[in-house]
Amino acid sequence: MSAAPIGTFPGVGPVTRGWLEEAGIGTVADLQSMGSVEAYRRLKFMFPKRVSLNALYGLEAALRGCHWLDLPPP
């Protein structure tokens, strides 16, 4: 796992980075250890009107190292 700042993770833009940092997810290792669903749940709780389901897709794609359109179907 990487102690690199979350903003260095491919696919995590400045807005999402800010939300993640406010939610206490400051490193790539933080995101990897909790997973995309828990990270999304935290963001949705903190920013219910601003965070959409696209954030979940983006976080999962970042963890898998792919574009969100390349995620396998559920």
C-alpha positions, 0 to 999 in steps of 0.5 A: 500500500502507498502512503502517497497523497490521495491527489496523486492517485490516477483518476482522483481529481481535485474536487474528489481529492478535497472531499476525500481529505475532508472525510479523513481519507488522505492517502492512497493506502487509506482508500485501498484499505477501506475500499470504494464502497466505504469511501463512497458511503462516507462521502455521501454522508458528508456531502449528500447533495454533491456526491453522486453515484459517479463518485463510486464508479470513479473510486472503484475504477481508480482502485482497479487502475481502469477507466470507469466505463471499463468496470465489469457489470455488477 
